[in-house]
Structures are given as C-alpha cells and as structure tokens.
Amino acid sequence: MRSPNPTAHHLVTAARAILPMAAAILACGVVHLEWAVSTAACWTLICGVILLMAMPRLRAGDGLGFLALFVTLLECIGAASSGIADAQRWQACIAVTGAMVLLLKVQHLRALARQDGYVPLRHLERRSAVLNRSPARGCDSVPPRRSR
C-alpha cells in the first residue's frame, strides 16, 4: 500500500525524471540560444539542485564537479559552433557551482559542531568524521565530553 503523503523516495524519483530535461534546457540555452550570464547561472543552480536531489548516494562534491565539467563542455561546444567564447557566462556558472560546494561544506561543519563542538578541526578525518568520532591516536588536546 502506498503512502498518500510524498516521501523522500518520491522526490528522488521526480528529480531523476526532471534531470535530463533540465540538462537539455541548459545545454540548448548555452550552446544555441546564447543565454545571458544571469540566465545561464540560474539554470546551472537549478540543475545543481536537481542533480543533488536525484542522486542522494553520490558525493555532493563529485556531482557538482561533474556539473562544472558539463558547463565547461557546453561552453567549448558553443565556442566551436559560434566562434566566440563567453568567458563571463562560464565564470558565473562555475562560481554558482563553487558557491553550492561552499554551502555544503558549511552545512557539514554545522552538523559536526552539533555532534561534538570541542573536537579540533585538524583531528577530523574527511570521510570518517561523522561515523567515527574518536580523536586521532596520540592526541591529548581533546577535552573530555560534558555530561548532560
């Protein structure tokens, strides 16, 4: 029996259905329509959000890196077909993906601060910081946890 309320799986399925259309719109707009800087940046943001929603098991940085490569490829194709490369549009699209990565990193640091705010950042391993909260071997600079 299906739930009448939307779930996260429904959102992922919808994002997976929308992602190819959004990527095609971005490609057509950059290559053929020669969009303005702001329009291309907005569609890059939309595609980035849809990409992150469509692939929840993919690392966010990898997905956004793929989006940056995709936009770069589109700009190269557009430059080859028209003979003019729009560097400002490309820079705006790359800046949007970089800002999305920055926001994701801030979100990750906020989650770590909520879990245990007294672990020095140099002791956090990139991949196991959330799963394994024990300090690095030989480290005495971590204060004991406070009891609640």
C-alpha positions as CSV (number, residue, x, y, z in Angstrom):
1,M,0.0,0.0,0.0
2,R,1.4,3.4,-1.0
3,S,1.5,6.3,1.4
4,P,-0.7,9.2,0.4
5,N,1.9,11.7,1.5
6,P,5.0,12.3,-0.5
7,T,8.2,10.8,0.8
8,A,11.9,11.4,0.1
9,H,11.8,8.5,-2.4
10,H,9.1,10.3,-4.4
11,L,11.2,13.4,-4.5
12,V,14.2,11.5,-5.7
13,T,12.2,9.8,-8.4
14,A,10.8,13.1,-9.6
15,A,14.2,14.7,-9.6
16,R,15.6,11.7,-11.7
17,A,12.8,12.3,-14.2
18,I,13.4,16.0,-14.4
19,L,17.2,15.9,-14.5
20,P,17.6,15.0,-18.2
21,M,15.1,17.7,-19.3
22,A,16.9,20.4,-17.1
23,A,20.3,19.4,-18.5
24,A,18.9,19.5,-22.1
25,I,17.5,23.0,-21.4
26,L,20.8,24.2,-20.0
27,A,22.7,22.7,-23.0
28,C,20.3,24.2,-25.6
29,G,20.4,27.6,-23.9
30,V,24.1,27.8,-23.6
31,V,25.0,26.3,-27.0
32,H,22.2,27.5,-29.3
33,L,20.4,30.4,-27.6
34,E,23.4,32.2,-26.2
35,W,21.8,33.0,-22.9
36,A,22.8,36.0,-20.8
37,V,25.1,35.4,-17.8
38,S,22.4,35.6,-15.2
39,T,20.1,33.1,-17.1
40,A,22.9,30.6,-17.5
41,A,23.9,30.9,-13.9
42,C,20.3,30.4,-12.7
43,W,19.9,27.3,-14.8
44,T,23.2,26.0,-13.5
45,L,21.8,26.4,-10.0
46,I,18.6,24.7,-10.9
47,C,20.5,21.8,-12.5
48,G,22.7,21.5,-9.5
49,V,19.8,21.3,-7.0
50,I,18.1,18.7,-9.2
51,L,21.3,16.7,-9.6
52,L,21.9,16.7,-5.8
53,M,18.3,15.6,-5.2
54,A,18.3,12.9,-8.0
55,M,21.5,11.2,-6.7
56,P,21.5,11.1,-2.9
57,R,24.2,8.4,-2.7
58,L,26.6,10.3,-4.9
59,R,29.0,12.6,-3.0
60,A,27.8,16.1,-3.5
61,G,31.2,17.5,-4.4
62,D,31.6,14.9,-7.1
63,G,28.1,15.7,-8.6
64,L,28.8,19.4,-8.6
65,G,32.2,18.8,-10.1
66,F,30.5,16.8,-12.9
67,L,28.2,19.8,-13.4
68,A,31.1,22.2,-13.7
69,L,32.7,19.9,-16.3
70,F,29.4,19.7,-18.1
71,V,29.1,23.5,-18.2
72,T,32.7,23.8,-19.4
73,L,32.0,21.2,-22.2
74,L,28.9,23.2,-23.2
75,E,30.9,26.4,-23.4
76,C,33.5,24.7,-25.5
77,I,30.9,23.4,-27.9
78,G,29.2,26.8,-28.1
79,A,32.6,28.4,-28.8
80,A,33.3,25.9,-31.5
81,S,29.9,26.4,-33.2
82,S,29.8,30.2,-33.0
83,G,33.5,31.1,-32.9
84,I,33.0,33.2,-29.7
85,A,33.6,32.0,-26.2
86,D,31.6,33.8,-23.5
87,A,34.1,33.8,-20.6
88,Q,31.8,35.7,-18.2
89,R,28.9,33.2,-18.6
90,W,31.3,30.3,-18.0
91,Q,32.8,32.1,-14.9
92,A,29.3,32.8,-13.5
93,C,28.3,29.1,-13.9
94,I,31.5,27.9,-12.2
95,A,31.0,30.4,-9.4
96,V,27.5,29.1,-8.8
97,T,28.7,25.5,-8.5
98,G,31.5,26.7,-6.2
99,A,29.1,28.5,-4.0
100,M,27.0,25.4,-3.8
101,V,30.0,23.4,-2.7
102,L,30.8,26.1,-0.1
103,L,27.3,25.9,1.3
104,L,27.5,22.1,1.5
105,K,30.8,22.4,3.4
106,V,29.3,24.9,5.9
107,Q,26.4,22.5,6.4
108,H,28.8,19.7,7.1
109,L,30.7,21.8,9.6
110,R,27.5,22.8,11.3
111,A,26.5,19.1,11.6
112,L,29.9,18.3,13.2
113,A,29.5,21.2,15.6
114,R,26.1,20.0,16.7
115,Q,27.5,16.5,17.4
116,D,30.7,17.5,19.3
117,G,31.9,21.1,19.1
118,Y,35.1,20.5,21.0
119,V,37.0,18.3,18.6
120,P,39.7,20.4,16.9
121,L,39.3,20.5,13.1
122,R,42.7,19.1,12.5
123,H,41.6,15.8,14.0
124,L,38.6,15.4,11.8
125,E,39.1,12.9,9.0
126,R,37.2,13.8,5.9
127,R,35.2,10.7,5.3
128,S,35.0,9.2,8.8
129,A,34.3,12.4,10.8
130,V,30.6,11.7,11.1
131,L,30.9,7.9,11.5
132,N,33.9,7.6,13.8
133,R,34.0,10.4,16.4
134,S,37.1,9.1,18.3
135,P,40.1,11.5,18.3
136,A,43.2,10.8,16.4
137,R,45.8,8.5,18.0
138,G,48.2,10.2,20.4
139,C,46.0,13.3,20.8
140,D,45.6,14.7,24.2
141,S,44.2,18.1,23.2
142,V,40.6,16.9,23.0
143,P,38.7,17.9,26.2
144,P,36.5,15.3,27.8
145,R,32.8,15.4,26.9
146,R,30.5,17.1,29.3
147,S,27.7,15.0,30.7
148,R,24.2,16.4,30.2
